[in-house]
Amino acid sequence: VHLLVVALTPAVERWASRAIELGEGNVFRPVVLGPSRIPRLDDREAEEAWALAVLSALVHARAPDALDLATSALLAAHHHADHEERALYFNLIWSKMNALARAALKEKLMDKRYDVESDLSRYWKQVGREEGREEGREEGLEQGREEGREEGREEGLARSVLLILEARGLLVSATTRRRVLAVREAAALDEMVRRAAVVARASALFPARSR
């Protein structure tokens, strides 16, 4: 049996590297892949091993060169991964950064003509579609499969709007939450998903005249 532990922090790497006493003189030591064993890749190396570059950006997300690693990884993934993978990797790296680092990363990527908002919204819309399909399957038992899928998709998109806001660290009031969950128009929800990725506060989701 081989146990591989992927550790994103030095503390977890040290903990997981400890030998496990099994008794009767038997000792088991997992294989640990952590920050000390994952190299930092420059732009050229990231292009050649873009998946490793993404992992490197994740485990070194708190290092002084984290911004450069994230930029190299995302640009390499942009060239080699499909749309869904690229959006997933972007959001994984994005989630490891604080507000200042995110702003700097966004600026660097935009200088390289990388559409940040596109990958943010694409990922959360995909989450919404998956939730929507699940909700739709359950409701379809009573109301018809097609109708259930559509209603489930809309509810999933509404929940995705809230997830985006919470993942960005924005405060979502009970009133805003109710208003978002009450929206049932697909076009309006699609627009809210895009706005949720860029607004400075949750209340800005809604046009001024409707607040």
For each residue, the residues with C-beta under 8 A, 3 or more apart:
1:
2: 31
3: 28 30 31
4: 30 31 32 33
5: 12 16 30 31 32 33 34
6: 33 34 55
7: 10 12 13 16 32 33 34 35 59
8: 12 34 35 58 59 61 96
9: 12 13 34 35 59 62
10: 7 13 14 34 35 36
11: 14 15
12: 5 7 8 9 15 16 34
13: 7 9 10 16 17 32 34 35 36
14: 10 11 17 18
15: 11 12 18
16: 5 7 12 13 30 32 34
17: 13 14 29 30 32 34
18: 14 15 29
19: 27 28 29
20: 27 28 29 30
21: 26 27
22: 26 27 28
23: 26
24:
25:
26: 21 22 23
27: 19 20 21 22
28: 3 19 20 22
29: 17 18 19 20
30: 3 4 5 16 17 20
31: 2 3 4 5
32: 4 5 7 13 16 17 37
33: 4 5 6 7 37 38
34: 5 6 7 8 9 10 12 13 16 17 37 38 59
35: 7 8 9 10 13 38 59 60
36: 10 13
37: 32 33 34
38: 33 34 35 52 55 56 59 60
39: 45 52 56
40: 56 60 63 65 69
41: 45 46 49 52 53 56 69 72 73
42: 45 46 72
43: 46 47 72 75 76
44: 47 48
45: 39 41 42 48 49 53
46: 41 42 43 49 50 53 72 73 75 76
47: 43 44 50 76 79
48: 44 45
49: 41 45 46 52 53
50: 46 47 53 54 73 76 77 79 80 81
51: 54 55
52: 38 39 41 49 55 56
53: 41 45 46 49 50 56 57 69 72 73 76 77
54: 50 51 57 58 73 74 76 77 89 92 93
55: 6 38 51 52 58 59
56: 38 39 40 41 52 53 59 60 69 73
57: 53 54 60 61 66 69 70 72 73 74 93
58: 8 54 55 61 92 93 96
59: 7 8 9 34 35 38 55 56
60: 35 38 40 56 57 63 65 66 69
61: 8 57 58 66 70 93 96 97
62: 9 66 96
63: 40 60 66 69
64:
65: 40 60 68 69
66: 57 60 61 62 63 69 70 97 101
67: 70 71 101 104 105 108
68: 65 71 72
69: 40 41 53 56 57 60 63 65 66 72 73
70: 57 61 66 67 73 74 93 97 105
71: 67 68 74 75 105 108 109 112
72: 41 42 43 46 53 57 68 69 75 76
73: 41 46 50 53 54 56 57 69 70 76 77 89 93
74: 54 57 70 71 77 78 89 90 93 109 114
75: 43 46 71 72 78 79 109 112 114
76: 43 46 47 50 53 54 72 73 79 80
77: 50 53 54 73 74 80 81 85 86 89 90
78: 74 75 81 86 114
79: 47 50 75 76
80: 50 76 77
81: 50 77 78 85 86 89
82: 85 86
83: 86 87 122
84: 87 88 122 126
85: 77 81 82 88 89
86: 77 78 81 82 83 89 90 119
87: 83 84 90 91 119 120 122 123 126
88: 84 85 91 92 123
89: 54 73 74 77 81 85 86 92 93
90: 74 77 86 87 93 94 116 119 120 123
91: 87 88 94 95 119 120 123 124 167
92: 54 58 88 89 95 96
93: 54 57 58 61 70 73 74 89 90 96 97
94: 90 91 97 102 105 120
95: 91 92 167
96: 8 58 61 62 92 93
97: 61 66 70 93 94 101 102 105
98: 101 102
99: 102 103 169
100: 103 104
101: 66 67 97 98 104 105
102: 94 97 98 99 105 106
103: 99 100 106 107
104: 67 100 101 107 108
105: 67 70 71 94 97 101 102 108 109
106: 102 103 109 110 116
107: 103 104 110 111
108: 67 71 104 105 111 112
109: 71 74 75 105 106 112 114 116
110: 106 107 113 114 116
111: 107 108
112: 71 75 108 109
113: 110
114: 74 75 78 109 110
115: 118 119
116: 90 106 109 110 119 120
117: 120 121 194 197 198
118: 115 121 122
119: 86 87 90 91 115 116 122 123
120: 87 90 91 94 116 117 123 124 164 197 198
121: 117 118 124 125 193 194 197
122: 83 84 87 118 119 125 126
123: 87 88 90 91 119 120 126 127
124: 91 120 121 127 128 160 161 163 164 193 196 197
125: 121 122 128 129 157 160 190 193
126: 84 87 122 123 129 130
127: 123 124 130 131 156 160 163
128: 124 125 131 132 153 156 157 158 159 160 189 193
129: 125 126 132 133 153 156 157
130: 126 127 133 134 156
131: 127 128 134 135 152 155 156 159 160
132: 128 129 135 136 149 152 153 154 155 156 157
133: 129 130 136 137 149 152 153 156
134: 130 131 137 138 152 156
135: 131 132 138 139 148 151 152 153 155 156
136: 132 133 139 140 145 148 149 150 151 152 153
137: 133 134 140 141 145 148 149 152
138: 134 135 141 148 152
139: 135 136 142 143 147 148 151 152
140: 136 137 143 144 145 146 147 148 149 152
141: 137 138 148
142: 139 148
143: 139 140 147 148 151
144: 140 147 148
145: 136 137 140 148 149
146: 140 149 150
147: 139 140 143 144 150 151
148: 135 136 137 138 139 140 141 142 143 144 145 151 152
149: 132 133 136 137 140 145 146 152 153
150: 136 146 147 153 154 186
151: 135 136 139 143 147 148 154 155 184
152: 131 132 133 134 135 136 137 138 139 140 148 149 155 156
153: 128 129 132 133 135 136 149 150 156 157 186
154: 132 150 151 157 158 183 184 185 186 189
155: 131 132 135 151 152 158 159 181
156: 127 128 129 130 131 132 133 134 135 152 153 159 160
157: 125 128 129 132 153 154 160 161 186 189 190 192 193
158: 128 154 155 161 162 180 181 183 189 192
159: 128 131 155 156 162 163 181
160: 124 125 127 128 131 156 157 163 164 193 196
161: 124 157 158 164 165 180 189 192 193 196 205
162: 158 159 165 166 172 177 180 181
163: 124 127 159 160 166 167
164: 120 124 160 161 167 168 193 196 197
165: 161 162 168 170 172 196 199 202 205
166: 162 163 169 170 172
167: 91 95 163 164
168: 164 165 196 197
169: 99 166
170: 165 166 199 201 202
171: 201 202
172: 162 165 166 176 177 202
173: 176 177 202 203
174: 177 178
175: 178 179
176: 172 173 179 180 202 203 205
177: 162 172 173 174 180 181
178: 174 175 181 182
179: 175 176 182 183 206
180: 158 161 162 176 177 183 192 205
181: 155 158 159 162 177 178
182: 178 179
183: 154 158 179 180 188 189 192
184: 151 154 189
185: 154 188 189
186: 150 153 154 157 189 190
187: 190 191
188: 183 185 191 192
189: 128 154 157 158 161 183 184 185 186 192 193
190: 125 157 186 187 193 194
191: 187 188 194 195
192: 157 158 161 180 183 188 189 195 196 205
193: 121 124 125 128 157 160 161 164 189 190 196 197
194: 117 121 190 191 197 198
195: 191 192 198 199 204 205
196: 124 160 161 164 165 168 192 193 199 205
197: 117 120 121 124 164 168 193 194
198: 117 120 194 195
199: 165 170 195 196 202 204 205
200: 204
201: 170 171 204
202: 165 170 171 172 173 176 199 205
203: 173 176 206 211
204: 195 199 200 201
205: 161 165 176 180 192 195 196 199 202
206: 179 203 210 211
207: 210 211
208: 211
209:
210: 206 207
211: 203 206 207 208
